Amino acid sequence: MDENEYDVLVVGGGIAGTGIAAHLAPSCRVAVLEMEEQPGLHSTGRSAALFVAGYGNRVVRALTLASRKFFFSPDPRFCEGALVNKRKIMIIGRAEKREAFEQFVAHELPAGNLEWISAEVALELCPVLHLDGLIGAVLDVDAADIEVHALQHGYIRQLKSHGGQLFVNARVEGATFDQAAGRWDVETPLGVFRAPILVNAAGAWADEVAAKAGVKPIGIEPRRRTAALVDVPEGLDSKDWPMVLDADESFYMKPDAGLLLISPADETLSEPEDVQPDELDVAIAADRLQQLTGIEVRRIKSKWAGLRSFVGDRSPVVGFATENPGFFWLAAQGGYGIQTAPALSSLAAKLVLKLPVHDEFEAMKIREEDLSPARLYQPAEQVR
């Protein structure tokens, strides 16, 4: 076998690519092709990741719940420390946004493990909030910060311990399927890599990779989200504050290493690129922080932006392309890629290997069709 010949090639070294590769490595010869100089440089490395059971649509919630055990009781062989740290989430209601808050309470409170708290209790949990206009809050006590670095590097260690390889600076320049040989030939600056199965886990670049392989795109929409770190008011310790989210999802803040991470929760359509923070979005976040708490931002400690990639129904796309042999989609995780990674990467690997997956889908109460790329090519009236 040629040194650049594998059973599976995975394009993309973010959490999706390294996760599926780690699960594949015990069963086959696998390589990850990462276009940057290090894995997880874009969406994965810029995520303010939390484990939130009620985040996302029905499919995302099912994948999140199925990932819970992995996060909260990790195998000690996977990582040395914890993968999560408890962090309450508080969704606040304000008089000027009463309708949005009441809709949230009516929809989420009966369905989730949430509790309603008074404005006074909300203020005890986060003492910088303005009490005037605060009508109450909903509290999620089962959420947690995810240690993204530990999660991804656990996957990379697992990959390499089973003989898998990770190549950086390996941007896909072209890919063709050799019918006679039954394999993909993938051109990169490091040479041509070959495998019968090509997994497209390229995040915001997934449609670009598909185009280079002659595969019909799925309509990936990369959306920019901006965040910044600012100082906590002098004399206050924010370590145990909850993450605070406006009911209409127009702003959130959370403690981060002695500072406050703030974001306008923007979802601005973008090209797949090394996206940079927008100055207006940073200013909007600072203004909303002041409206909510009275904290006046005098300096921005740091700022960044990341891309969250969706398709129309906001569910991940996982499965083989219908018209292209050996081309497998693992894309469109949106803002949920970290918290669903354990379940989604395991499930995706089984689909690649054509192992039975009925029990997994049955346990999550979702269907393979909910994830399959085939759903995106059906006429709207045929999609259930």
C-alpha positions as CSV (number, residue, x, y, z in Angstrom):
1,M,0.0,0.0,0.0
2,D,1.2,3.5,-1.0
3,E,2.2,5.7,2.0
4,N,-0.5,8.1,1.0
5,E,-3.2,5.4,0.5
6,Y,-5.8,5.0,3.2
7,D,-9.2,3.4,3.8
8,V,-10.8,6.7,4.8
9,L,-9.7,10.4,4.2
10,V,-11.3,13.0,6.4
11,V,-11.2,16.6,5.2
12,G,-11.2,19.0,8.1
13,G,-9.4,18.9,11.4
14,G,-12.0,20.6,13.6
15,I,-14.1,18.8,16.2
16,A,-16.2,17.0,13.5
17,G,-13.2,15.7,11.5
18,T,-11.0,14.7,14.5
19,G,-14.0,13.2,16.3
20,I,-15.1,10.9,13.4
21,A,-11.4,10.0,12.6
22,A,-10.8,9.0,16.3
23,H,-13.8,6.6,16.1
24,L,-12.7,5.2,12.7
25,A,-9.1,4.6,13.5
26,P,-9.5,1.4,15.5
27,S,-11.2,-0.2,12.5
28,C,-9.3,1.2,9.4
29,R,-6.4,3.2,8.1
30,V,-7.5,6.9,8.4
31,A,-5.9,10.3,7.8
32,V,-7.2,13.8,8.5
33,L,-6.4,16.5,6.0
34,E,-6.4,19.9,7.8
35,M,-6.0,23.0,5.6
36,E,-4.5,25.2,8.3
37,E,-1.2,24.9,10.2
38,Q,-3.1,23.5,13.2
39,P,-6.4,21.7,13.8
40,G,-9.4,23.5,15.2
41,L,-8.3,27.0,14.2
42,H,-11.6,28.3,13.0
43,S,-15.1,27.4,14.5
44,T,-13.8,24.8,17.0
45,G,-11.1,27.0,18.5
46,R,-13.4,30.0,18.7
47,S,-16.4,28.5,20.3
48,A,-17.8,29.6,23.7
49,A,-19.0,26.1,24.0
50,L,-21.6,25.0,26.6
51,F,-23.5,21.8,27.2
52,V,-27.1,22.9,27.1
53,A,-29.7,20.2,26.8
54,G,-32.4,22.6,25.5
55,Y,-30.3,24.2,22.8
56,G,-31.2,23.7,19.2
57,N,-34.0,21.9,17.3
58,R,-35.4,18.4,18.1
59,V,-32.6,16.5,16.3
60,V,-29.8,18.6,17.9
61,R,-31.4,18.1,21.4
62,A,-31.5,14.4,20.9
63,L,-27.8,14.3,19.9
64,T,-26.9,16.5,22.8
65,L,-28.7,14.3,25.3
66,A,-27.0,11.2,23.9
67,S,-23.6,13.0,24.4
68,R,-24.2,13.8,28.1
69,K,-22.6,10.7,29.6
70,F,-19.5,11.2,27.6
71,F,-19.1,14.7,28.8
72,F,-20.0,14.3,32.5
73,S,-18.3,10.9,33.0
74,P,-15.5,10.7,30.6
75,D,-13.3,7.6,30.2
76,P,-10.0,8.4,32.0
77,R,-8.2,7.0,29.0
78,F,-9.6,9.8,26.9
79,C,-8.6,12.7,29.0
80,E,-6.8,13.3,32.3
81,G,-9.2,15.9,33.7
82,A,-12.9,17.0,33.4
83,L,-14.5,17.8,30.1
84,V,-17.1,20.1,31.6
85,N,-17.4,22.5,34.5
86,K,-20.9,23.3,35.8
87,R,-22.2,26.7,34.7
88,K,-25.9,27.8,35.3
89,I,-27.6,29.5,32.4
90,M,-30.1,32.3,33.2
91,I,-32.5,33.5,30.5
92,I,-33.8,36.8,31.7
93,G,-37.1,38.6,31.0
94,R,-37.3,42.4,30.8
95,A,-40.3,44.6,30.6
96,E,-39.5,45.9,27.2
97,K,-39.2,42.3,25.9
98,R,-42.0,40.8,27.9
99,E,-43.6,39.0,24.9
100,A,-40.4,37.2,23.9
101,F,-39.8,36.1,27.5
102,E,-43.4,34.9,28.0
103,Q,-43.2,32.9,24.7
104,F,-39.9,31.4,25.9
105,V,-41.4,30.4,29.3
106,A,-44.5,28.9,27.7
107,H,-42.5,26.9,25.2
108,E,-39.5,25.8,27.2
109,L,-40.5,25.6,30.8
110,P,-42.8,22.6,30.5
111,A,-40.4,20.7,28.1
112,G,-37.0,21.2,29.8
113,N,-35.3,20.8,33.1
114,L,-35.7,24.5,33.9
115,E,-37.1,26.6,36.8
116,W,-38.6,30.0,36.9
117,I,-37.0,32.4,39.4
118,S,-37.9,35.9,40.5
119,A,-36.1,39.1,39.6
120,E,-34.7,39.3,43.1
121,V,-33.2,35.7,42.9
122,A,-31.8,36.5,39.5
123,L,-30.0,39.5,41.0
124,E,-28.5,37.4,43.8
125,L,-27.1,35.1,41.1
126,C,-25.7,37.9,39.0
127,P,-25.5,41.1,41.0
128,V,-24.6,43.4,38.1
129,L,-28.1,43.1,36.5
130,H,-30.4,46.1,36.5
131,L,-33.3,45.3,38.8
132,D,-35.5,48.0,37.1
133,G,-37.5,46.4,34.4
134,L,-36.4,42.8,35.3
135,I,-39.5,40.7,35.5
136,G,-37.9,37.3,36.2
137,A,-35.7,34.7,34.7
138,V,-35.6,31.0,33.8
139,L,-32.7,29.0,35.2
140,D,-31.0,25.9,33.7
141,V,-28.9,24.4,36.5
142,D,-27.7,21.4,34.4
143,A,-25.7,23.3,31.9
144,A,-21.9,23.3,31.8
145,D,-18.9,24.9,30.1
146,I,-17.2,22.5,27.8
147,E,-13.4,22.2,27.8
148,V,-13.0,22.3,24.0
149,H,-9.3,22.0,24.0
150,A,-9.4,18.9,26.1
151,L,-12.2,17.4,24.0
152,Q,-10.4,17.9,20.7
153,H,-7.0,16.8,21.9
154,G,-8.6,13.7,23.4
155,Y,-9.8,12.8,19.9
156,I,-6.4,13.5,18.4
157,R,-4.7,11.3,20.9
158,Q,-7.2,8.6,20.3
159,L,-6.7,8.9,16.6
160,K,-2.9,8.7,16.8
161,S,-2.9,5.9,19.4
162,H,-4.7,3.7,16.8
163,G,-2.3,4.6,14.0
164,G,-4.3,7.3,12.4
165,Q,-2.6,10.4,11.0
166,L,-3.2,14.1,11.0
167,F,-1.8,16.3,8.2
168,V,-1.7,20.1,8.5
169,N,-1.3,22.6,5.6
170,A,-3.1,20.0,3.5
171,R,-5.7,22.1,1.7
172,V,-7.8,20.2,-0.8
173,E,-7.0,21.5,-4.3
174,G,-9.0,18.9,-6.2
175,A,-10.6,15.5,-5.8
176,T,-11.6,12.9,-8.4
177,F,-13.1,9.5,-8.2
178,D,-11.1,6.8,-10.0
179,Q,-13.9,4.4,-11.1
180,A,-11.5,1.7,-12.2
181,A,-9.6,1.7,-8.8
182,G,-12.7,2.5,-6.8
183,R,-11.1,5.3,-4.9
184,W,-10.8,9.1,-4.4
185,D,-7.6,10.8,-5.5
186,V,-7.3,14.0,-3.4
187,E,-4.8,16.6,-4.5
188,T,-3.1,18.7,-1.7
189,P,0.2,20.7,-1.4
190,L,1.5,17.7,0.4
191,G,0.8,15.4,-2.5
192,V,-2.0,13.1,-3.6
193,F,-3.9,11.1,-1.0
194,R,-6.0,8.1,-2.0
195,A,-8.9,6.3,-0.3
196,P,-12.2,4.7,-1.3
197,I,-14.1,6.9,1.2
198,L,-13.8,10.7,1.5
199,V,-15.4,12.3,4.5
200,N,-16.2,16.0,4.1
201,A,-16.0,17.6,7.5
202,A,-14.7,20.9,6.3
203,G,-17.2,23.1,8.2
204,A,-17.8,26.4,6.4
205,W,-15.8,25.1,3.5
206,A,-17.8,21.9,3.0
207,D,-19.6,23.1,-0.2
208,E,-16.3,24.2,-1.6
209,V,-14.7,20.8,-1.0
210,A,-17.8,19.2,-2.6
211,A,-17.4,21.4,-5.6
212,K,-13.8,20.4,-6.0
213,A,-14.9,16.8,-5.9
214,G,-17.7,17.3,-8.4
215,V,-20.4,16.6,-5.8
216,K,-23.6,18.6,-5.6
217,P,-23.5,21.1,-2.7
218,I,-26.0,21.0,0.2
219,G,-26.4,24.8,0.6
220,I,-24.1,25.5,3.5
221,E,-24.7,28.9,5.1
222,P,-21.7,30.1,7.1
223,R,-22.8,32.7,9.6
224,R,-20.5,35.0,11.6
225,R,-20.8,35.3,15.3
226,T,-18.8,38.0,17.1
227,A,-17.5,37.9,20.7
228,A,-15.3,40.0,23.0
229,L,-13.8,39.9,26.4
230,V,-14.2,42.9,28.8
231,D,-13.3,43.6,32.4
232,V,-15.6,42.7,35.3
233,P,-16.3,45.8,37.6
234,E,-13.6,46.2,40.2
235,G,-14.2,44.4,43.5
236,L,-16.6,41.8,42.0
237,D,-15.8,38.1,41.5
238,S,-17.7,36.7,38.5
239,K,-16.4,33.1,38.7
240,D,-19.7,31.6,39.8
241,W,-22.1,33.9,37.9
242,P,-24.4,32.1,35.4
243,M,-24.3,32.7,31.7
244,V,-26.9,35.4,31.1
245,L,-29.0,35.3,27.9
246,D,-31.7,37.7,26.7
247,A,-35.0,35.9,26.0
248,D,-34.9,37.1,22.4
249,E,-31.3,35.8,22.0
250,S,-30.0,39.2,21.1
251,F,-27.2,39.2,23.7
252,Y,-25.4,36.9,26.1
253,M,-22.6,37.2,28.6
254,K,-20.7,34.7,30.6
255,P,-17.7,34.6,32.9
256,D,-14.4,33.7,31.3
257,A,-11.1,33.5,33.2
258,G,-11.8,36.5,35.4
259,L,-13.3,38.5,32.5
260,L,-16.8,38.7,30.9
261,L,-17.3,37.3,27.4
262,I,-20.0,39.2,25.6
263,S,-21.7,38.7,22.3
264,P,-24.6,40.2,20.4
265,A,-25.5,36.6,19.3
266,D,-25.2,37.8,15.7
267,E,-25.7,35.4,12.7
268,T,-24.4,37.3,9.8
269,L,-24.1,35.5,6.5
270,S,-20.5,35.2,5.5
271,E,-18.2,33.7,2.9
272,P,-16.1,30.7,4.2
273,E,-13.0,32.6,5.4
274,D,-10.8,33.4,8.3
275,V,-13.6,35.6,9.6
276,Q,-12.8,38.7,11.7
277,P,-14.9,40.5,14.3
278,D,-17.1,43.3,13.1
279,E,-16.5,46.6,15.0
280,L,-20.2,47.4,14.9
281,D,-21.1,44.1,16.4
282,V,-18.6,44.6,19.1
283,A,-20.1,48.0,19.8
284,I,-23.6,46.6,19.9
285,A,-22.5,43.9,22.4
286,A,-21.0,46.6,24.6
287,D,-24.1,48.7,24.4
288,R,-26.4,45.8,25.3
289,L,-24.2,45.0,28.2
290,Q,-24.5,48.5,29.5
291,Q,-28.3,48.5,29.0
292,L,-28.6,45.2,30.9
293,T,-26.1,45.8,33.7
294,G,-24.9,49.4,33.7
295,I,-21.3,48.2,33.1
296,E,-19.6,50.7,30.9
297,V,-17.0,49.1,28.6
298,R,-13.8,51.2,28.8
299,R,-11.6,48.7,26.9
300,I,-12.0,45.6,24.9
301,K,-9.5,43.1,26.2
302,S,-9.8,40.9,23.1
303,K,-12.3,40.2,20.3
304,W,-12.8,37.6,17.7
305,A,-15.4,36.0,15.4
306,G,-16.2,32.5,14.3
307,L,-18.4,30.8,11.7
308,R,-21.3,28.6,12.5
309,S,-22.5,26.7,9.5
310,F,-26.1,25.7,8.9
311,V,-28.4,24.3,6.2
312,G,-32.1,25.3,6.0
313,D,-33.5,23.0,8.7
314,R,-30.7,23.6,11.1
315,S,-30.0,19.9,11.6
316,P,-26.5,18.4,10.9
317,V,-25.9,16.7,7.5
318,V,-24.5,13.2,8.0
319,G,-24.4,10.4,5.4
320,F,-23.2,9.3,2.0
321,A,-24.0,11.5,-1.0
322,T,-26.6,9.8,-3.1
323,E,-24.9,10.1,-6.5
324,N,-21.2,10.0,-5.6
325,P,-19.7,6.7,-4.4
326,G,-17.7,7.0,-1.2
327,F,-18.4,10.7,-0.6
328,F,-19.6,11.2,3.0
329,W,-21.0,14.4,4.4
330,L,-20.4,15.4,8.0
331,A,-21.3,19.1,8.0
332,A,-23.7,21.8,9.1
333,Q,-23.3,21.4,12.8
334,G,-24.2,25.0,13.3
335,G,-23.5,26.3,16.8
336,Y,-24.0,22.8,18.2
337,G,-21.0,21.0,16.9
338,I,-19.1,20.8,20.3
339,Q,-22.0,19.7,22.5
340,T,-23.2,17.0,20.0
341,A,-19.7,15.8,19.1
342,P,-19.6,12.6,21.2
343,A,-22.8,11.2,19.8
344,L,-22.6,12.6,16.3
345,S,-19.0,11.4,15.7
346,S,-19.7,7.9,16.9
347,L,-22.8,7.7,14.8
348,A,-21.1,9.1,11.7
349,A,-18.3,6.6,12.0
350,K,-20.7,3.7,12.2
351,L,-22.5,5.0,9.1
352,V,-19.1,5.3,7.2
353,L,-18.3,1.7,8.2
354,K,-21.9,0.5,7.3
355,L,-22.4,-0.9,10.8
356,P,-25.9,-1.3,12.3
357,V,-27.2,2.0,13.7
358,H,-30.9,1.2,14.2
359,D,-30.6,1.0,18.0
360,E,-28.8,4.3,18.3
361,F,-31.4,6.1,16.3
362,E,-34.2,4.4,18.2
363,A,-32.7,5.4,21.5
364,M,-32.5,9.0,20.4
365,K,-36.0,9.0,18.9
366,I,-34.7,10.4,15.6
367,R,-34.3,8.8,12.1
368,E,-31.4,8.4,9.8
369,E,-33.4,10.5,7.3
370,D,-33.3,13.4,9.8
371,L,-29.6,13.6,9.1
372,S,-29.2,12.3,5.6
373,P,-28.1,14.7,2.8
374,A,-30.8,13.1,0.7
375,R,-33.4,15.2,2.6
376,L,-32.0,18.4,1.2
377,Y,-32.7,17.3,-2.4
378,Q,-36.3,16.3,-2.0
379,P,-39.2,18.5,-3.0
380,A,-40.4,20.5,0.0
381,E,-43.8,18.6,0.1
382,Q,-41.9,15.3,0.5
383,V,-39.9,16.4,3.5
384,R,-41.7,15.4,6.7
